[in-house]
Amino acid sequence: MLDGQELQPVEGSIRDSVSALPADDPTIVSVSDIHGFIREGRSALLTLRDHPDYDPIVETGRLRSLDWVGGEEYVLVLNGDLIDRGAHSEKVVEMAERLAEQAPPGHVRVTFGNHEMGVLTPDFFDWGEWYSTTRTDEQRREFTRAIEGGHVVAAYEGYNVTYAHAGRIEPYEAAGLNDELLAGARFLAEGIGGADDRDRQEQLVLDYPAVYGVDGETGRGAGAGVAWLDFEFMPDDAPPQVVGHTRQDSPIRRGNVVCENVIRNNRRRDGGEAVIVETPDRIVALGRNADDSVQEHEFSLPATE
């Protein structure tokens, strides 16, 4: 996963909120659940380049890799589950690291999904030979250092919504959840590779439920934490959020919450990749059509209803 030693720390409230950045009102771009499907992930991020009304956040560089061209005008939120399922988890992680290195500090945010949790707690899940559960002990420690450095967060506050992989039913503050993510990672890091490693993984889920908690047979029940809650349990009066985790054919809104997890449902079709774009005044989805053009769909702001 992300190497916390290679990236400069993201310090203070820049970790938690767009309002802490020195740039004036950068546009937030979010994509979730790339799941190792590197071609589709790249296509989603290139929707801004391919729409006439937007400047690009990334451009294609050598060997089809993406390079940051968004300056301080953009913030990219990779909203959890970068890994597993697809064949190119390593390439997706490399893309996230490269963009974080190229962008100004705090302008690439990675939120903690349930599959990122698999890196920390491989013995807790029966997931077979997936990327997350086959990391070495040193790679797991590197991931805890990425959390320590503020590169991986549980939630990130935008202008009108908070970004989290699965979200929460009750109101919350990103800083508080990010502190809980960090406390849990530190607790686990003390035992990685040791005799009590498995026991610490199980204790982590119990002691830090707002982030690491699971509920029900699938882990996705109404009492699950911010990495696990299924969108079907999100009430209409939930806090304003942009989430992924639960698969959709296109970005949808229920009450105050937009769900953006569309890559897997569309990966065998032409088009369908999408991002959410937020400014202080607007929240829109940019989605790729079957003919490779890009269509914009605007969601009303929660505060205006």
N, C-alpha and C positions, 0 to 999 in steps of 0.2 A: 504493500500500500504506500501512501504518500510517505516520503522520507523526511521526518521532522528535522534532521540534521542539515539538509541541503537548502532549506528555505529560511529566510529571515523571519523572526517571530512577528506575529501580528499582535500588537500590544494594546492594552487598555480597551476602551469602548469601541475602537475600530473593529475588534473581533465580532461585536454583537450587532452593530447598527449602521445603516447607510448614513444616518445623520451625523455620525462621528467623523466621517471622511472630510478632509480639507477641500476637496473639489466641490463645486457648486452643483448640487442636485444631479449627480450622475444617473443615467438610465440603468435600471436593473434588468438583466436578462436571466431567465431561469429555465433550466431543463432538468428533468428527473429521469431516473431509471434507465440509464443507457445500457446497463447490464452486459457490458462487454461487446456490444454491437457497435463497433467503432465507425463503420460506414454510416449507419443511421445517426449516430451521435454527431458526427461531422456535418451531415446534411442538415440536422436541426440547427446547429450553430451558424450555418451559412445562410439561413433564411433571411437574416437582416441584410446581408450583402445582396441577396437576390430580390429584395423588395425595393421599389424606387424611392420610398419615403424614408429609408433608414440608411445611416452610415454603418459599415460593417464593424462588428466587434472582433472578428477573426478573419484571416485570409489564408488561402491554401499556400503552403510553403513547399519545401523539398519533400519528395516522396509522399505527397498528399497529406502531410501533417499540417496542423493548423498553427498559425502564429497569431499572437495578440496584436491587434492594431487599434484597439479601442481607447488607448490613452487613458486619461482620467475621466473620460466622458461615460464610461460604462462600468458596471459591476456585474460579474458573472456569478450566479448561484448554481452550482451543480448539486441538485437537490436530492442527493442520496441514491444508493444502489448503483454505483458506477460499475460494479463487478458482478461476476457469476452469470450463469446461463449462456451467454454468448462466448464465442471462441477467442475474443481478443481483450480480455480484462486487462492484461498487462499494457496493451497499447492505450486503453482508455485512461489508466492510471498515469502513464507517461504523458498523455495529453494534458491531464489535469496539472501535473507537476510543471510541465513546460509553460503552460499559460500562467500559472501562479508565479513562476520565476520572471516571466516577461512583463506581467502587468504591474502597475504600481501597488505598493503594500496595501492589503485589505481589499483589493478589487477582484479577487477570485475567492469565493467562499464555497467550501464543500460541506454539506450537511450530512449528518450521521444517519445512514439507513440501516435497516435490519441486516442487510448483507455486509455492510461494514462492521456491524456488530459481530458477525460470524468470524471476522479476523481476530477479534479479541476473545471470543468464547467458542472456539471450534469444538470443544468437547461437550458443550451444552446442546448442540444441534446434531441431528443425524442427516447431514447433507451430502454425504459421499465425497467424491473427489472434486469438489468445486474449488475455485480459486481461493475463496475466503478461508476455507477450512484446511488448506494445504500449505499455509504460510509457515515458515520456520519461526522458531522462538525469537530470533533476532529481528525478523521482519515484523513480528507482532510488537516487539519493543519499539521499533521505528514508528509504527502507527501510533502508539501511545505518545511518542515524542511529537508527532504531528498534532495531536490533540493538545498537548502541553504548549506547543508553539502557537496555538490559535488558528491553525490552518483548517482543522475539522471542527465543526460546531454542531450543536444540537438544533439550533434555530438562529435565524438572522432576521432582524427587523428592517422591513422596507418602509415605504412612505405610508401606505394604506393597509398593508397586510404584513404578516410574518411568514417567513419561509421555513418550513420544516418538512422532513421526509413524509411523515404520516400525520403529524399534527396532534392537537389536544382538543378535547371537548370543552374543558374549562379554561378561563383566561390564564395567561402565563406571561412571564417576561423572558425574553431570549437570554439575557445575562444570567438569570437564575438557572435556567436549564443548561446553559453552557458551563456554568460552575459545577453542576451535578455531573455532566459528562466528564469533566476534567477530574473531579474527585474519584469517580468510578475507575477511570483509566489509571490514575495513580495507585489506587488500591490494587488493581489487577497487576500492574507492572511489577509490583514488589514480589509477586509470586510466579511470574512467567518462567516456565521451565523447571520449577521447583516441585517438591512433593505435594504441596497444597494447591497447585495450579487449578486442577479441576474443581476443588472445593471453593476456591475464590471465584471462579466463573459462576457457580451456582449462587454464591452469596451476593455477587454483584447484582444479579437480577432482583434479588429480594431487597437489598439495601438502597438501591437507586432506581426506584420503579418509574419515576416520571420520564426517565430517558430509556432505561434498559428493560423496563417491565414488559412481560408478556401476559396474555390472558386467553384462556380457552385452549382447545386442542390445536388450533393453528397458530396461537400466539397473538392473533389479530383482533381479539374481542374488545368490547367497549371499555374494559379496564386497562388496556395496553398502554405502554409508554409512547413517547413521541416518535420512536422509530418503527412502531408496529401497528398502531391503530388502523383498522380498516375504514375506508371512506363511508361505508354503509352505515356506520354508527355515528357519523358526524351530524349533529342536530342543526336545524336552520339557524339557531341563535349561537352557534359556536363562534369563537373569536375569528376575525378576518385573517385568513391564511391562504397561502399557496402550498399545496401538498402534492406528493406523488403517491407511490406505494400501491395504490389500487388501480388496476388496468382499465383504461378507457379507449374508445375509438377516436375521440377528439377531446380537447380540453373542455371541461364542463364546470359549471358553477352550481353549487347547492347552498342556498342561504348565503353566508358570508365567505364560503370556502370554494376555491378553484382547485380542481384536481388536474394535473398536467401529465400524468403517466400514460403516454400514447405510443411509445416506440415499439414495444413488443406486439401490440395488437395490429400494427401496420407494417411490420417488417417484411411480410411476404406480399405486400401490395406496392404499387407505384405511389409514392408520396405518403403523406400522413405524418411525417416528422413535424414537431412543433416546439416552440418556445413561448414562454410568457414574458411580456415586456411591460415594465412598470415605470412610470414617471410620477411626480407628485400629483398630476392631474388625470392620469389614465392608467388603465390596465387592459392590455390587449393580448390576444394570442396571434402569433404568426405561424401559419401552417402551410406545409408544402402540398401542392396539388399534384394530381397524377401526371400532368404535363410539365412538371418541374417549376411552374410558377408558384408564387407565394401569395396567400390570401390573408387578410387581416380581419380579426373579429374582436370587437370591443366589448368588454364587460363593464357594467355599471359599477361605480365605486361603492363600497359598503357605507361610507359616511354620507352619501347623498340620498339614501333610501329612507 
